[in-house]
Amino acid sequence: ELRRPALALFWSGIAAGIAMASSVLGEGMLEAALPDTPWRPVLASFGYTVGFLIVILGRMQLFTESTITAMLPLATKPSLAALGLTLRLWGLVILANLAGTALVASAMAGGLIGDDALRTAMIAVATKVTTLGSGATFVNAVPAGFFIAILAWTLPSARAQSFLIISAITYLVALAGFSHSIVGSSEVFLLIFSGKASALALISSSLIPAILGNLLGGAGIFALLAHAQVRSDAEAK
């Protein structure tokens, strides 16, 4: 992945961003269909898993999944060349993911996807990103990055159970209300394009802190712990 052509990474990232917007669509559909009860968020959170299932099973480039896969080679053999490849991968993928989510969010806001009831429900789901400040969003994004890194670490040895593992971990992230940068970007762009919030305010207080928090949780904490485990095993041999 680190050495894939830039265009291949970018187009895969665009596809992932477009597909990840289906998490907001899925939550919005369940939100619109369920009665207004205290348990509605518990069931509506199942819609959050849809985007992850499409992207991960479809092997598209997702920023939060690449935090651990790109970090382990760098941690194993640190060098300026490895750092450059890692930053190149992250930069291309995050820009492509955001471009994809922005494209779908503009279609949602413009009424090209779903009816008025669905759009209202999706906006209601998206407004949760406005409840946290930048510091709280950053802290809230750390466990999301950690859990998605666990997902990327676990799947290679459990491909037969991929559907259940992806669903369980991402449902946990949704139910806990952790901040995921790519799903969150769909919500941020939907609110911006719908005229519900200021672009500068949401990007600075929600989007950027979520990206940094996901990086810390995935690349900073889990990847280093996973590397320490692998290195200790290798040294023991």
C-alpha positions as a printed NumPy array, in Angstrom:
array([[  0.   ,   0.   ,   0.   ],
       [  2.851,   2.375,   0.816],
       [  4.251,   2.005,  -2.705],
       [  1.013,   2.016,  -4.694],
       [  0.745,   4.708,  -7.401],
       [ -0.685,   7.979,  -6.136],
       [ -3.671,   7.878,  -8.51 ],
       [ -4.575,   4.343,  -7.425],
       [ -4.523,   5.397,  -3.768],
       [ -6.496,   8.554,  -4.493],
       [ -9.284,   6.897,  -6.483],
       [ -9.594,   4.116,  -3.918],
       [ -9.804,   6.801,  -1.216],
       [-12.5  ,   8.664,  -3.164],
       [-14.523,   5.469,  -3.446],
       [-14.098,   4.854,   0.289],
       [-15.261,   8.37 ,   1.147],
       [-18.344,   8.007,  -1.04 ],
       [-19.119,   4.617,   0.513],
       [-18.527,   5.844,   4.088],
       [-21.311,   8.37 ,   3.656],
       [-23.681,   5.403,   3.661],
       [-23.121,   5.198,   7.433],
       [-24.91 ,   8.546,   7.799],
       [-27.503,   7.403,   5.275],
       [-28.062,   4.147,   7.201],
       [-28.416,   5.907,  10.542],
       [-30.751,   8.462,   8.978],
       [-32.981,   5.762,   7.474],
       [-33.347,   3.992,  10.821],
       [-33.818,   7.304,  12.643],
       [-36.657,   8.206,  10.266],
       [-38.303,   4.786,  10.47 ],
       [-38.201,   4.259,  14.244],
       [-40.525,   5.9  ,  16.792],
       [-39.15 ,   8.68 ,  18.981],
       [-38.243,   6.6  ,  22.034],
       [-35.218,   6.41 ,  24.382],
       [-34.044,   3.231,  22.643],
       [-34.148,   4.64 ,  19.106],
       [-30.411,   5.603,  19.095],
       [-29.517,   2.047,  20.147],
       [-31.145,   0.605,  17.022],
       [-30.301,   3.506,  14.709],
       [-26.605,   3.001,  15.504],
       [-26.704,  -0.234,  13.487],
       [-26.841,   1.963,  10.38 ],
       [-23.382,   3.262,  11.284],
       [-21.839,  -0.105,  10.421],
       [-22.931,  -0.042,   6.761],
       [-20.178,   2.235,   5.462],
       [-17.443,   0.282,   7.221],
       [-18.755,  -3.033,   5.874],
       [-18.736,  -1.722,   2.299],
       [-15.324,  -0.074,   2.529],
       [-13.411,  -2.764,   4.422],
       [-14.908,  -5.787,   2.654],
       [-14.457,  -3.91 ,  -0.64 ],
       [-10.783,  -3.27 ,   0.273],
       [-10.997,   0.471,  -0.32 ],
       [ -8.548,   2.929,   1.217],
       [ -9.861,   4.22 ,   4.558],
       [ -7.724,   6.682,   6.509],
       [ -8.378,   5.291,   9.977],
       [ -7.694,   1.742,   8.84 ],
       [ -4.386,   2.788,   7.274],
       [ -3.071,   4.348,  10.487],
       [ -1.832,   1.01 ,  11.805],
       [ -0.917,  -0.619,   8.474],
       [  1.268,   2.346,   7.514],
       [  2.727,   2.841,  10.983],
       [  4.045,  -0.686,  11.619],
       [  6.682,  -0.658,   8.84 ],
       [  7.858,   2.752,  10.067],
       [  8.069,   1.535,  13.67 ],
       [  9.892,  -1.643,  12.616],
       [ 12.56 ,   0.062,  10.483],
       [ 12.52 ,   3.824,  11.184],
       [ 13.956,   5.969,   8.393],
       [ 13.249,   9.199,   6.556],
       [ 12.219,   7.179,   3.503],
       [  9.708,   5.143,   5.542],
       [  8.378,   8.336,   7.152],
       [  7.941,   9.91 ,   3.729],
       [  6.006,   6.912,   2.406],
       [  3.79 ,   6.873,   5.496],
       [  2.974,  10.596,   5.283],
       [  2.351,  10.254,   1.544],
       [ -0.151,   7.448,   2.128],
       [ -1.944,   9.267,   4.938],
       [ -2.061,  12.564,   3.036],
       [ -3.455,  11.085,  -0.161],
       [ -6.003,   8.887,   1.594],
       [ -7.367,  11.513,   3.986],
       [ -7.767,  14.076,   1.17 ],
       [ -9.487,  11.511,  -1.039],
       [-11.759,  10.28 ,   1.767],
       [-12.819,  13.864,   2.549],
       [-13.436,  14.625,  -1.126],
       [-15.678,  11.546,  -1.348],
       [-17.711,  12.366,   1.753],
       [-18.055,  16.008,   0.659],
       [-19.38 ,  14.906,  -2.738],
       [-22.099,  12.715,  -1.225],
       [-22.953,  15.251,   1.495],
       [-23.565,  17.914,  -1.151],
       [-25.933,  15.525,  -2.941],
       [-27.72 ,  14.773,   0.341],
       [-28.092,  18.458,   1.178],
       [-29.275,  19.249,  -2.354],
       [-32.088,  16.697,  -2.19 ],
       [-30.551,  14.323,  -4.727],
       [-30.471,  11.45 ,  -2.225],
       [-33.64 ,  10.526,  -0.337],
       [-36.763,  12.506,   0.427],
       [-37.311,  15.4  ,   2.847],
       [-38.016,  13.089,   5.793],
       [-34.777,  11.186,   5.269],
       [-32.772,  14.39 ,   4.835],
       [-34.242,  15.776,   8.061],
       [-33.342,  12.57 ,   9.886],
       [-29.778,  12.593,   8.518],
       [-29.322,  16.204,   9.625],
       [-30.645,  15.261,  13.076],
       [-28.073,  12.458,  13.261],
       [-25.33 ,  14.79 ,  12.044],
       [-25.985,  17.507,  14.652],
       [-24.333,  15.36 ,  17.33 ],
       [-20.948,  16.57 ,  16.026],
       [-21.833,  20.077,  17.203],
       [-22.25 ,  19.028,  20.849],
       [-18.51 ,  18.716,  21.524],
       [-15.801,  21.342,  21.495],
       [-12.426,  20.824,  19.83 ],
       [-10.725,  19.436,  22.951],
       [-13.559,  17.049,  23.749],
       [-13.722,  15.891,  20.121],
       [ -9.994,  15.146,  20.138],
       [-10.263,  13.058,  23.321],
       [-13.395,  11.355,  21.998],
       [-11.636,  10.459,  18.739],
       [ -8.735,   8.631,  20.4  ],
       [-10.73 ,   5.466,  21.289],
       [-12.338,   5.482,  17.828],
       [ -8.879,   5.368,  16.242],
       [ -7.85 ,   2.654,  18.684],
       [-10.857,   0.438,  17.922],
       [-10.56 ,   0.801,  14.136],
       [ -6.875,  -0.115,  14.455],
       [ -7.938,  -3.214,  16.419],
       [-10.277,  -4.   ,  13.528],
       [ -7.472,  -3.735,  10.96 ],
       [ -5.172,  -5.83 ,  13.169],
       [ -7.768,  -8.552,  13.762],
       [ -9.221,  -9.113,  10.282],
       [ -6.287, -10.881,   8.574],
       [ -6.561, -13.798,  10.994],
       [-10.365, -13.907,  11.031],
       [-11.492, -13.36 ,   7.446],
       [-14.32 , -15.899,   7.744],
       [-15.859, -13.791,  10.521],
       [-15.171, -10.425,   8.842],
       [-18.826,  -9.375,   8.66 ],
       [-19.427, -10.   ,  12.373],
       [-16.141,  -8.432,  13.513],
       [-16.606,  -5.262,  11.459],
       [-20.237,  -4.948,  12.579],
       [-19.468,  -5.525,  16.269],
       [-16.547,  -3.109,  16.553],
       [-18.064,  -0.291,  14.502],
       [-21.412,  -0.673,  16.288],
       [-19.522,  -0.261,  19.566],
       [-17.898,   2.921,  18.24 ],
       [-21.309,   4.268,  17.215],
       [-23.051,   3.3  ,  20.437],
       [-20.323,   4.896,  22.557],
       [-20.513,   8.074,  20.476],
       [-16.792,   8.086,  19.665],
       [-15.661,  10.553,  16.992],
       [-14.618,   8.981,  13.698],
       [-13.044,  11.468,  11.314],
       [-14.425,  10.113,   8.033],
       [-17.99 ,   9.389,   9.158],
       [-17.812,  12.667,  11.075],
       [-16.719,  14.498,   7.908],
       [-19.912,  13.291,   6.19 ],
       [-21.892,  14.801,   9.047],
       [-19.844,  18.007,   9.051],
       [-20.201,  18.533,   5.297],
       [-23.926,  17.732,   5.424],
       [-24.472,  20.414,   8.067],
       [-22.328,  22.905,   6.137],
       [-24.035,  22.317,   2.774],
       [-27.451,  22.414,   4.456],
       [-26.642,  25.82 ,   5.939],
       [-26.927,  24.529,   9.503],
       [-23.462,  25.536,  10.696],
       [-20.4  ,  27.589,   9.831],
       [-17.782,  25.761,   7.752],
       [-14.829,  27.284,   9.615],
       [-16.321,  26.559,  13.039],
       [-17.131,  22.91 ,  12.298],
       [-13.869,  22.14 ,  10.518],
       [-11.787,  23.632,  13.339],
       [-13.823,  22.276,  16.249],
       [-14.824,  18.872,  14.884],
       [-13.087,  17.657,  11.723],
       [ -9.441,  18.495,  12.455],
       [ -9.544,  17.359,  16.118],
       [-11.193,  14.08 ,  15.048],
       [ -8.453,  13.402,  12.495],
       [ -5.713,  14.093,  15.051],
       [ -7.443,  12.019,  17.743],
       [ -7.906,   9.069,  15.377],
       [ -4.207,   9.281,  14.483],
       [ -3.198,   9.242,  18.129],
       [ -5.473,   6.299,  18.939],
       [ -4.598,   4.242,  15.867],
       [ -1.017,   5.106,  14.937],
       [  0.169,   6.512,  18.238],
       [ -1.2  ,   4.029,  20.758],
       [ -2.393,   0.784,  19.209],
       [  0.239,   0.552,  16.461],
       [  3.063,   1.056,  18.938],
       [  1.574,  -1.489,  21.349],
       [  1.13 ,  -3.978,  18.51 ],
       [  4.691,  -3.344,  17.332],
       [  6.042,  -3.84 ,  20.85 ],
       [  4.24 ,  -7.18 ,  21.01 ],
       [  5.604,  -8.366,  17.656],
       [  9.124,  -7.139,  18.429],
       [  9.124,  -8.905,  21.805],
       [  8.005, -12.145,  20.137],
       [ 10.752, -11.845,  17.544],
       [ 13.414, -11.16 ,  20.167],
       [ 12.237, -14.151,  22.209],
       [ 12.899, -16.399,  19.219]])
